[in-house]
Amino acid sequence: MGIFRTIYYNLKLNRNLKKSKDQIKNLQYKKLRKLLFYAYDNSQFYRELYEDNDIKRKNLYDIKIEDLPLVNKKMIMENFNKNITKENISRKKLEDFLEKNEKPSDLYNNKYRIIHTSGSTGRIGIFVYSADEWDFIKAVSLRLFSNFGLKPKSYAYIGAVDGHYAGISLFMSPINQFEEIFYKDYLIININKVLSSYLTKLNKLNPQNITGYPSGVKMLAELQLKGEIDISPETVICGGEPLLDNDSEIIKKAWDVKPLNYYASSESLMIGIKRPQDNNMFLMDDINYIEIKKDKTIITNLYNYTQPLIRYELSDVLEKPKIQEKDWPFEQIKNIIGRREEMIWFDNENGNREFLHPIVLAEFYVKGLKKFQIVKLDEKSFLMKAKINSNYNKDEVKNKIRKRMEKLLSQKNMSNIDFIIKEVEKLEVDSETGKFQLIKKRRRGED
C-alpha cells in the first residue's frame, strides 16, 4: 500500500510545481482551514488554546493566520497528550518506546514513525507521523532526486544513525518494504564512528547517490581529494545543517558535482530545497505555511494531522533574497542563519584529534532528560548541564545519560574523555547574543 500511496502523492505534488503563486497561496489557504477545523475538533490542546484566546470554531472560517496564537516546543511537549489526535499514543508510551527501540526503522505500534530531537535549543522534542503522513513526505522527498527512476541505484548516507533521527529515518524507510527494489545497494556511515573503518566498503560500493550532513559529506570529499577513497557519485544531497559555501566548493572539486541542499526539521521533514542550478532555496509552500520574521521562523505543518503544529516557533532565521528566481511557484530564501553549531574536538585515547558532531549531540535522547547543554572544559573533559523531569528518578536518569554518552564516546575512541553531569534548574543563554548555545566553551569559574 505504501509505495502506491507515495506514487499517488508524488503525482499530485508534481502538478503543484506547474501552478502559479496565486494558485499555491489558494492551496495553502484551503489546507490551513482544513487543518484548523481538524485541530479544533480533535486536539484538546488547540481547542483550549483558541478558546483561551477568545477564538471560537466559527471564527476559523476566515481568521487571519497572524491572529492565531504562537506555540513552541515547550508548550507542545508539556501538552503532548492533549495535542495528539490518535488513540493509544501518549508521551510516556513514546518515551518508553524510544528507550527500548533505538533502531530508526522501528515503528511504534507497527505504524507510527517517531522522531526525536533537541535541536539547537537543547530541549527534547518528540514528533509523530502516521504511515499515511510518512508516505506523503517520502513523495515530497523525491523532489531531491533529479536522477530518480525505475532503475535501482546505490546509495550512501552519512550522519547520526543510532536513533530515531529525521535523516536516517527517511533514508531507511524503504528497507524491508517494496520500495527497497530501488536500492541496488546501500551503505550507512555513522558520523560518530571513525570514518576510516568505512573506506573499503565505500570504495567497493561506489555510490551513485550520497546524502547526509554537509560536514560529513565534506569529510568524504576531503578523503577523495587526498586519494584515500575513489568514488564518483552522480548526485550529492546535503541536509540537517547549513551547507556552507566552502563545503560546497570542496564537494564540487572532489567529484565535479554541485550538491543539492535541503532544509528540514523534525517538525516538518521537508521545508526547502536549493538545487544545484539555483541561487535561492525554494520553500515547500504546498506542504507548509512559513512566516519569516526578523528573529525567528514560524511554521505550520499542513500535512501532519496526528500531531498538529500550527504557528510553531523555530529559532531559525531566514534571509530573503534580493532577486527572486523563476521556476517553482514557491517563496524563496537566500540563507538559513545561525543554525550550525561548531564541532566539539578532543584528544582521543590514541592521542589523535577527534570530534563529536553537534547533530549527534542535538539528537541525544534519554528518557526523563528535558534539556541540556555541553560545556567544553579542556581537551580531555566536558561538563553536561542537564535539566531533568521532576517526575523521574533523577539518579536513574543521570545513570542513563552517562551510559548513553559513554557509548557515543567509545565509538570515536574517546573513552579517555572525562565528563561531569551536573543537574541544573535552568540553562542560561549567551550574555552577548541572548541566544541559547547547545555547545559552548568554558567560562571563567564555570564547573
C-alpha positions, 0 to 999 in steps of 0.5 A, a space after each residue: 500500500 505504501 509505495 502506491 500511496 507515495 506514487 499517488 502523492 508524488 503525482 499530485 505534488 508534481 502538478 503543484 510545481 506547474 501552478 502559479 503563486 496565486 494558485 499555491 497561496 489558494 492551496 495553502 489557504 484551503 489546507 490551513 482551514 482544513 487543518 484548523 477545523 481538524 485541530 479544533 475538533 480533535 486536539 484538546 490542546 488547540 481547542 483550549 488554546 483558541 478558546 483561551 484566546 477568545 477564538 471560537 470554531 466559527 471564527 476559523 472560517 476566515 481568521 487571519 493566520 497572524 491572529 492565531 496564537 504562537 506555540 513552541 516546543 515547550 508548550 507542545 511537549 508539556 501538552 503532548 497528550 492533549 495535542 495528539 489526535 490518535 488513540 493509544 499514543 501518549 508521551 510516556 508510551 513514546 518515551 518508553 518506546 524510544 528507550 527500548 527501540 533505538 533502531 530508526 526503522 522501528 515503528 511504534 505500534 507497527 505504524 507510527 514513525 517517531 522522531 526525536 530531537 533537541 535541536 539547537 535549543 537543547 530541549 527534547 522534542 518528540 514528533 509523530 507521523 502516521 504511515 499515511 503522513 510518512 508516505 506523503 513526505 517520502 513523495 515530497 522527498 523525491 523532489 531531491 532526486 533529479 536522477 530518480 527512476 525505475 532503475 535501482 541505484 546505490 546509495 550512501 548516507 552519512 550522519 547520526 544513525 543510532 536513533 530515531 533521527 529525521 535523516 536516517 529515518 527517511 533514508 531507511 524507510 524503504 528497507 524491508 518494504 517494496 520500495 527497497 527494489 530501488 536500492 541496488 545497494 546501500 551503505 550507512 556511515 555513522 558520523 560518530 564512528 571513525 570514518 576510516 573503518 568505512 573506506 573499503 566498503 565505500 570504495 567497493 560500493 561506489 555510490 551513485 547517490 550520497 546524502 547526509 550532513 554537509 560536514 560529513 559529506 565534506 569529510 568524504 570529499 576531503 578523503 577523495 581529494 587526498 586519494 584515500 577513497 575513489 568514488 564518483 557519485 552522480 548526485 550529492 544531497 546535503 541536509 540537517 545543517 547549513 551547507 556552507 559555501 566552502 563545503 560546497 566548493 570542496 564537494 564540487 572539486 572532489 567529484 565535479 558535482 554541485 550538491 543539492 541542499 535541503 532544509 528540514 526539521 523534525 517538525 516538518 521533514 521537508 521545508 526547502 530545497 536549493 538545487 544545484 542550478 539555483 541561487 535561492 532555496 525554494 520553500 515547500 509552500 504546498 506542504 507548509 505555511 512559513 512566516 519569516 520574521 526578523 528573529 525567528 521562523 514560524 511554521 505550520 505543518 499542513 500535512 501532519 494531522 496526528 500531531 498538529 503544529 500550527 504557528 510553531 516557533 523555530 529559532 531559525 532565521 531566514 534571509 530573503 533574497 534580493 532577486 527572486 528566481 523563476 521556476 517553482 511557484 514557491 517563496 524563496 530564501 537566500 540563507 538559513 542563519 545561525 543554525 550550525 553549531 561548531 564541532 566539539 574536538 578532543 584528544 582521543 585515547 590514541 592521542 589523535 584529534 577527534 570530534 563529536 558532531 553537534 547533530 549527534 549531540 542535538 539528537 541525544 535522547 534519554 528518557 526523563 532528560 528535558 534539556 541540556 547543554 555541553 560545556 567544553 572544559 579542556 581537551 580531555 573533559 566536558 561538563 553536561 548541564 542537564 535539566 531533568 523531569 521532576 517526575 523521574 528518578 533523577 539518579 536513574 536518569 543521570 545513570 542513563 545519560 552517562 551510559 548513553 554518552 559513554 557509548 557515543 564516546 567509545 565509538 570515536 575512541 574517546 573513552 579517555 574523555 572525562 565528563 561531569 553531569 551536573 543537574 541544573 534548574 535552568 540553562 542560561 543563554 549567551 550574555 552577548 547574543 541572548 541566544 541559547 548555545 547547545 555547545 559552548 566553551 568554558 567560562 571563567 569559574 564555570 564547573 
